[in-house]
Structures are given as C-alpha cells and as structure tokens.
C-alpha cells in the first residue's frame, strides 16, 4: 500500500501492531543477511573441498575407477 491508503492503515494500527511489524522487518533483514553469510560459507567450503581433493590426488596419484559390481558386466 502506498499513499493515502498506506497512511490510513498506519493511523489505524495500534502501537503494538506497529511494534510487531518492526520486529518482523528486523527479523527478515537478519535472516536475509544470514542466508548471504551461509551461501558464502558453502562457497568457501566447496573450494576447500576441491583443494583438498587435489592434494589427495597428488599424494596418492589418480586411480582408475573401480568397476561397478552391480553393473553385471559379464
């Protein structure tokens, strides 16, 4: 709502309702920031996993994949 309709709703709301909306807005902003932080953590952990995989391959050499025993390759 914008303009006069939004102002009318704001005037009709009690202080408790406004406080509840402010609290919800604060929580929403917090959760959005938390999502951004967690996405950054996932990106960092993915890169770290790739780096560790490369180190492991360098130390042990690349091995040929084992045949799948369930494939029935007879």
C-alpha positions in Angstrom: 0.0 0.0 0.0 1.2 3.4 -0.8 0.0 7.0 -0.5 -3.2 7.7 1.4 -4.2 4.1 1.8 -0.9 3.2 3.5 -1.2 6.3 5.7 -4.7 5.4 6.7 -3.7 1.9 7.7 -0.7 3.3 9.6 -3.0 5.6 11.5 -5.5 2.8 12.4 -2.8 0.4 13.7 -2.2 0.3 17.4 1.3 0.8 18.8 1.6 -3.0 19.4 0.8 -3.8 15.8 3.5 -1.4 14.6 6.0 -2.8 17.0 5.2 -6.3 15.7 5.8 -5.1 12.1 9.1 -3.5 13.1 10.1 -6.8 14.8 9.2 -8.8 11.8 11.1 -6.5 9.5 14.2 -6.7 11.7 14.0 -10.5 11.8 13.5 -10.6 8.0 16.6 -8.5 7.5 18.6 -10.6 9.9 17.5 -13.8 8.1 18.4 -12.4 4.7 21.9 -11.5 5.9 22.2 -14.9 7.5 21.4 -16.5 4.1 24.1 -14.5 2.4 26.6 -15.5 5.1 25.7 -19.2 4.8 25.9 -19.1 1.0 29.4 -17.6 1.3 30.4 -20.3 3.7 29.1 -23.0 1.3 31.2 -21.5 -1.5 34.3 -21.4 0.7 33.8 -25.0 1.9 33.3 -26.2 -1.7 36.6 -24.5 -2.7 38.3 -26.0 0.3 37.0 -29.5 -0.6 38.2 -29.1 -4.1 41.6 -28.0 -2.9 41.9 -31.0 -0.5 40.8 -33.4 -3.2 43.6 -32.1 -5.5 46.1 -32.5 -2.7 44.9 -36.1 -2.1 45.1 -37.0 -5.8 48.6 -35.5 -5.9 49.8 -37.5 -2.9 48.2 -40.9 -3.9 48.0 -40.5 -7.6 44.9 -40.9 -9.6 43.4 -44.3 -9.5 41.3 -45.8 -12.2 37.7 -46.0 -11.0 36.8 -49.4 -9.7 34.3 -51.4 -11.8 30.7 -51.2 -10.5 29.9 -54.7 -9.0 26.2 -54.1 -9.6 26.6 -53.4 -13.4 26.6 -57.1 -14.2 29.4 -56.7 -16.7 29.7 -60.3 -17.8 
